[in-house]
Amino acid sequence: MVSPPLVSIITVNFNQTEMTCALLQSIREQEFRNLEIIVVDNGSSNDPGAIIQARFPEVIFLRSTTNLGFAGGNNIGIGAARGQYLFFVNNDTEIPRYCIQQLADFLQANPKCGVVSPLLYYFTPSPSLIQYAGMTPVSNVTARNNTVGARTVDTGQFTQPVPTAYAHGAAMMVPARVVQEVGTMYPPFFLYYEELDWCERIRAAGYEIWVQPLAKMYHKEGHTVGPNSPLKTYFIHRNRMLFMARNRRSALWLFYGYIWMVVFPKNLIIFILKKDWPNLKALSQAMLWYFGGIKNQYERLVPAK
């Protein structure tokens, strides 16, 4: 009888100990048992190590003294992982009983798959409201894309595995051999677009990206960064431009025209009308950093390459 592969679950905690513990409890209830669980604390104000390891002694707990962002925190976990498959999950998710088994089975049956994500639902207001069933490619003009199935009710319309442009950063399983070949996530993104950039590199190496809707997860989205946060405004716009510079160089001038003629004026007007000066400043700082190399307080958060 062939033993199941070791799956290393990697999650990053930042000032959300109880939420992380809820995820760890859902992992305990998995049908799939050959697991290695790695929690990386990303410089929380209070070290949660004692609490987590008292309640979940099976966990490998690692701590960074500074916040390295989504990519940097996960990269610490990659360095400690021993699994054949690495399962990256946000700490604000919960994993139903058969999810990991379905994803591991899919990777074993599909060696050309470099990343697979489950079907993601919003945790609230309804457990049947879909967040993610795949993604379309990023546009060469707008640097935006669409999420398949977003905010639709599950009526059984997603039942078969399908290839997709990008995995979802909240839940993606990657073979360790793919990480060894392609490399880890790019830390300077810090927040947003990291998984899109990683998927571009994985696809360029000849691998496919899939969604396995038989695997399901629930996502308590938006608990780390608020919906109208200047931090979000800064990194969404900054990383949108950084992503294009790294992955769409042949379309950069078209994209730059769209940024200056549509994105910046539109958001400028919106923030002025709302008198939202913090977000207006964050948008301006993103433009000044990218086009002028002018440092700001957000860049002090970003780790070196």
Secondary structure, DSSP 8 states (H G I E B T S, - for coil): ------EEEEEEESS-HHHHHHHHHHHHT-S---EEEEEEEES-SS--HHHHHHH-TT-EEEEESS--HHHHHHHHHHHH---SEEEEE-TTEE--TTHHHHHHHHHHH-TTEEEEEEEEEESSS-TTBEEES-B----TTTS---BTTTT-B-SS---S-EE-S--BTTEEEEEHHHHHHH----GGG-SSSHHHHHHHHHHHTT-EEEEEEEEEEEE-TTSSS-TT-HHHHHHHHHHHHHHHHHH-GGGHHHHHHHIIIIIHHHHHHHHHHTT-HHHHHHHHHHHHHHHH----TTGGGS---
